[in-house]
């Protein structure tokens, strides 16, 4: 019986870990996308201050909400992950990397 349980755990462990990672990423994206859609005008102003056109707040909110939900339910998760990766890469390069290219401390 113990050998059967060990075989069961070793067979399904990779699939379960991927499922957990997909759920975690989906919940994170969903929790960051919903506020952008619920409080649109504030996010339009914030996106304008970051150098993006204001309507990108709605595009980003929609991508994160729909993509997060798709990751959670597992429907089209590879395509959703690709779009979310592209969105995060653009955000990083445009906002974080533009202001702190190598994250140097100003004291150095």
N, C-alpha and C positions, 0 to 999 in steps of 0.2 A: 504494500500500500504506500509506503514511504517513497519507494522508487517511482511509482506512478505520479505522485504529487510533485516530485522533483522534475520529472519529465514534463509535466503540465506547466509548471512554473517556468522552466527554461524555454519551452516552446512559445508561450504567450507573453513572456516578459518584454521582448522588444516591441510588440504590437501595443501592449498596454502603456509602455513608456511614451511611445509616439502619440497615443491617444491623450495621455495626460498633458503632454507638451502642447498639443493642438488645442485642448480645452483651455489651458492657461493663457496661451497667446490670444485665443478668441475672446476670452473674458477681458483681458487687458485692452484689446482693440475696441471691443464693444463699450467698455467703460470710459474710453477716451473719445469715442466717436459720438455717443449720445449727447453729451453736453454741448458739443459743437452744433448739433442740430436743434437742441432745446433752447440754447441761448445764442442764437445766430448773430444778432447785431453786435454783441460784445466781442465775439470771435472774429467778425469781419474787421472790426477796429484793430484787434490784436494782430491779425494776419497782415493788415496794412502796415503796422509798425515793424513787422519782421521783414518787410520788403516784398511780400506777395500781394497780388491783387486780392481784394476783399472777398470776391466770390469763391476763392479757393477754400475758404472756411467751410462752405457748404459741400464742395467737392470732397475735401478731406474728411469731413464728418460722415458723409454718405459712404465713402470708401471704407472707413474704419468700422462703421456700424454694420454695413452689409457684409464686408469681408470677415469681421469678427464673428458674426452669426453663422456664416458659411463654414468657418473653421470649427465652430462648436458642433454644428450638426454633421460636418464631414462631407458636405456637398460641394464639389468643385474646389476642394481645399488647396490643391496645387496651384490652380489659377488664382485663387484668392490670395494665397501666400505670395505669389509672384507680384501681384499688384500692390500688396501692402509693403513688400520689400522695396519696390520702386518708390513708393510714396515716402517711406522712411529714409531712403538714400537721398532723395531730393531735399527732404527737410534737414537732414544732417549736413549736407553739403552747402545748402543755402543759409542756414541759420547758425548751427554750431561751428562748423568748420570755417565759415566766413569770419567769425569773431574770434575764434581761438584755434588757429590752424594746427598748432602742436601742443595745445593745452599747457603752455609755459606759465609759470608763476611770474607775476610782475616784479617780484623781488629778485629774480635771478639776473 
